Amino acid sequence: MRMKLAKPRTENERLLASVLLVFAVYFGLNSLIFVLFGDEDGISVRYFMTLSFLGGMLAGIIFFLWSRPGEEEKTDSPTASPLERNLAVLERALSNDEAIILRMISDSEGITQDSLRFRTGFSKSKVSAILLGLEKNGIIYRERLGRTYKLFIADWLKKQ
């Protein structure tokens, strides 16, 4: 059985994962160089350290580009649900941040606005503004829950 890696869902996660990969590759290569070559020649060590830094940067850039949001494979399937097909079409018309929030709401119907804010890393005002726009366009609806809201996908998106 083949294991599939999940791509990061937000821009913050992509950037953080890329930076961590740069440091991991750099320090890994750097440690390997010192184990293999030691401290005997200062010029070659500096040369190899530069190469390990460039290798780390290259790995981070490749990962950042690889993890770029793309079309969901499951929406192309004829067995995809009406909601999945409708969301795929709708996400093309929305901004990247709106699409991220909409996908999170569809994955967890009834998620609270506060929880959504923490999961995305967006500011409170940004989440409120995006949700207000989605609600005005009839894409989502909100139900009051204390001092926050529970979020749901509009019923028309769930139908064919």
C-alpha positions in Angstrom: 0.0 0.0 0.0 1.4 3.4 -1.0 1.3 6.3 1.5 0.2 9.6 0.1 1.4 12.9 1.6 -1.2 15.5 2.2 -0.4 18.9 0.9 -0.4 21.9 3.3 -3.8 23.6 3.2 -2.9 27.3 3.8 -0.2 29.6 2.6 1.2 29.8 6.1 1.6 26.0 6.3 3.3 25.9 2.9 5.8 28.6 3.9 6.5 27.1 7.3 7.0 23.6 5.8 9.3 25.1 3.1 11.5 27.0 5.7 11.7 23.9 7.9 12.8 21.8 4.9 15.5 24.3 4.0 16.9 24.1 7.6 16.6 20.4 7.8 18.4 19.8 4.5 21.1 22.4 5.2 21.9 21.1 8.7 21.7 17.5 7.5 24.1 18.0 4.6 26.3 20.2 6.8 26.6 17.5 9.4 27.3 14.8 6.8 30.1 17.0 5.3 31.7 17.4 8.7 31.4 13.6 9.4 33.0 12.7 6.1 35.6 15.5 5.7 36.2 16.8 9.2 37.9 20.2 9.8 41.0 19.5 7.9 40.8 22.0 5.0 39.0 25.3 5.6 38.5 26.1 1.9 36.8 22.8 1.0 34.6 22.9 4.1 33.4 26.4 3.2 32.7 25.2 -0.4 30.7 22.2 0.9 28.8 24.4 3.4 27.8 26.7 0.5 26.7 23.6 -1.5 24.6 22.4 1.4 23.0 25.8 1.8 22.1 25.8 -1.9 20.8 22.3 -1.6 18.6 23.3 1.2 17.3 26.3 -0.7 16.6 24.2 -3.7 14.7 21.6 -1.7 12.6 24.4 -0.1 11.8 26.0 -3.4 10.8 22.7 -5.0 8.6 21.8 -2.1 6.9 25.3 -2.1 6.2 24.9 -5.8 5.0 21.3 -5.4 2.6 22.1 -2.6 0.9 24.9 -4.6 -2.9 24.4 -4.5 -4.3 22.6 -7.5 -7.4 21.0 -8.7 -8.7 18.2 -6.5 -8.4 14.8 -8.2 -11.7 13.6 -6.7 -13.8 16.3 -8.4 -12.9 14.9 -11.9 -14.3 11.5 -11.0 -17.8 10.7 -12.2 -18.6 9.4 -8.7 -17.8 12.7 -7.0 -20.7 14.1 -5.0 -22.7 17.0 -6.3 -21.2 19.1 -3.4 -17.7 18.3 -4.5 -18.4 19.1 -8.2 -20.2 22.4 -7.2 -17.3 23.4 -4.9 -14.7 22.7 -7.6 -16.5 25.0 -10.0 -17.1 27.6 -7.3 -13.5 27.6 -6.1 -12.3 28.8 -9.5 -14.3 32.0 -9.1 -13.3 32.7 -5.5 -10.0 34.1 -4.2 -7.5 31.7 -2.7 -8.4 32.6 0.9 -12.1 32.3 0.2 -11.5 28.9 -1.4 -9.5 27.7 1.7 -12.2 28.8 4.1 -15.0 27.3 1.9 -13.1 24.0 1.7 -12.6 23.9 5.5 -16.3 24.6 6.1 -17.3 21.8 3.6 -14.9 19.4 5.3 -16.3 20.2 8.8 -19.9 21.3 8.6 -20.9 23.2 11.7 -17.3 24.4 12.4 -17.3 27.6 14.5 -16.0 30.9 13.2 -13.4 31.0 16.0 -12.2 27.5 15.2 -11.9 28.4 11.5 -9.8 31.5 12.5 -7.4 29.4 14.4 -7.1 26.7 11.8 -6.4 29.1 8.9 -4.2 31.5 10.9 -6.1 34.5 9.4 -6.9 37.5 11.5 -10.3 37.8 13.1 -11.3 40.7 10.9 -10.2 38.8 7.7 -12.2 35.7 8.5 -15.2 37.9 9.3 -15.0 39.8 6.1 -14.6 36.7 4.0 -17.5 34.9 5.7 -19.7 38.0 5.3 -19.0 38.0 1.6 -19.7 34.3 1.2 -22.9 34.7 3.2 -24.1 37.7 1.1 -23.5 35.6 -2.0 -25.5 32.7 -0.6 -22.6 30.3 -0.5 -22.7 29.7 3.2 -25.0 30.4 6.1 -24.3 31.1 9.8 -26.1 30.1 12.9 -25.5 32.1 16.2 -23.8 30.0 18.9 -23.1 32.2 21.9 -20.6 34.9 20.9 -19.6 33.1 17.7 -21.2 31.4 14.7 -21.6 27.9 13.4 -20.9 27.7 9.7 -22.6 25.6 7.0 -22.6 25.2 3.3 -25.7 26.5 1.5 -28.2 23.8 0.6 -28.2 24.7 -3.1 -24.5 23.6 -3.4 -25.4 20.1 -2.1 -28.0 19.5 -4.9 -27.3 18.7 -8.5 
